Every structure is written in structure tokens, then in C-alpha cells.
Amino acid sequence: MSEELHQPRAPSGDGLVLTHGAGGNARAPLLVALGEAFAARGLAVLRYDLPFRQASRTAPPRPVGAARDREGLRAMVTAMRSRVGGRVFLGGQSYGGRQASMLAAGEAGLVDGLLLLSYPLHPPGRPAELRTAHLPKIAAPTLFAHGSRDPFGSLDEIEAARALVPSRTSLLVITGAGHDLFRAPKRAGAHTAEEIVAAFLELVG
């Protein structure tokens, strides 16, 4: 299956489309924990495998396929809007968050908020190769959830990138976590998920 839906018991009317990073899929433990935690707060959550992952269970994404991945996200946002009557949010981890942010930057009003988990600001060890050109075009409220030990961007670098976004933003620091957002040595995502959900819902109101 390329998608899985978390149905809330007490719907708020809002929905979230959530996707994964370059090396994972929509069944990543953190995404599952987030799906459950957001659903417990009333959101319908659709976890989605990007087209590159649907094409291969192991191959990484390629630049030539990025536009197709964004088209997939757009289709899921449209599907969520037909399902819920309220706001629709979009989120992703690492590569998925980058594609989500690029989609939102290119289409103001498409989504009502962005959740960027471990935004891959630059390749590890190559801080000059910033992936920030589209950030000034993001109009949706945006939460960055970032590990303090993430090699894809230091907290200072993330703060500088966040300042480029003209909409309302917030940074949730996951102390001690790397790119996967799990705190060492305990690899359990439920507590981290609760923190992310609380910070995101506070941002979007």
C-alpha cells in the first residue's frame, strides 16, 4: 500500500498529509507515532509513500523525479481536502519535508501549515550547499522540528533558514537527537511525537 489513513475518534475537521525521507517509507516509526498522536488530537492523517518509493522499495530519490514526487503530494493534499471540511496541513521528514516545502512555496494557499521534520538544509559536511532558495516564498505557518545533533544542519543554520520564511514559524529542538529525531540511546518515538504534535498545533492555532 502506498498510503495509510489514521481516522480520529473525535474529528476536528482538519487533516494532515505526512511523508518520509529519502531512505525510508511511510511506515517509519516516527511517522506512525505522529499519525497516532495527531489522530488522538482530532486530525485525519494520511501517511504517504512518495512516487520514488512506490517505484522501488530500496532505491533513493533522483533529482529528475522530484517534480513527480511533488505531484504525488499535491494529489494527496487534494484527496485530503475532499475528505475533511477544515484545514489541510502537509508534512514530511528530510527529503519529504523538502519536497513538501517546495510544493507549498510554489502554490500559495495549497496547504494551511507545514511540518518540516529534520529539514535537510545541506548535505552533511557541505554547509555551502544550502537548500533555501524557495523558503522566502512559503506563505503557510511552518514548524521546523530538528535534532540538536543533526548533520544536515546545525541549530544556528536552521534558525538562519527559518528567518527567510515570511510566514509564522517555530523551531522545536529535539535535544540529543540526530537526523532521525530519536533521542539516543532510547529509540522510542512516542514521546518525541507528542512534543511535535503539541508544538505544531500551538503554531497553527
Protein Blocks (a to p, Z undefined) as FASTA:
>chain_A
ZZdcdddfbdghiacdddddfklcfkbfklmmmmmmmmmnopacdddddfklmmpmkbcc
dfklmmmmmmmmmmmmmmmmmmpmbdcddddehjlmmmmmmmmmmmghkagbdcdehiaf
baehilmlccfklmmmpcbdcdddddfklckbcfklmmmmmmmpmbdcdddddehiafko
pacfbdcfklmmmmmmmmmmmmnZZ
